[in-house]
Amino acid sequence: MLLTALALAAPLTAMAAAIPVKLYKNPNCYCCDLYAKHLAENGFKVELINTTDMASIKQQYNVPEKLEGCHTALVGGYVVEGLVPAQFVQRMLKEHPPIRGVALPGMPVGAPGMPGVKPAPLTIYTLDSSSPPKVFASF
Ligand SMILES: [Cu+2]
């Protein structure tokens, strides 16, 4: 009886440590799968939701067109748009700033999910409607 309880408790504890993420993506986009893997390797538990209507998702979560990436993720009450490295998602969750989320627009080479060497530092923006958008971080 006690042994059974212990055996059940171990995997549950491991699961509780992972941060749940819901990731909406187009089933035909490969970089999103690589990005999901990147998140999973860095302490997130990713739920992939395939949709061919990403436009509605961007609209639903109020992602300005100029900040659009190839997928939209939801984590801890925040929106994470595009290939934002896990460390910056973790930083946002830890610091808990009063923003709606963060975005790395487009599909830049050198971001997680887009292998290669980035030609210049990449900028992560705060996800809001200010123009120009505010810089959250660069890497
Ligand atoms: Cu993608």
Residues whose N, C-alpha, C, O or C-beta is under 5 A from the ligand:
A	BS01	CU	C29 Y30 C31 C32 C70
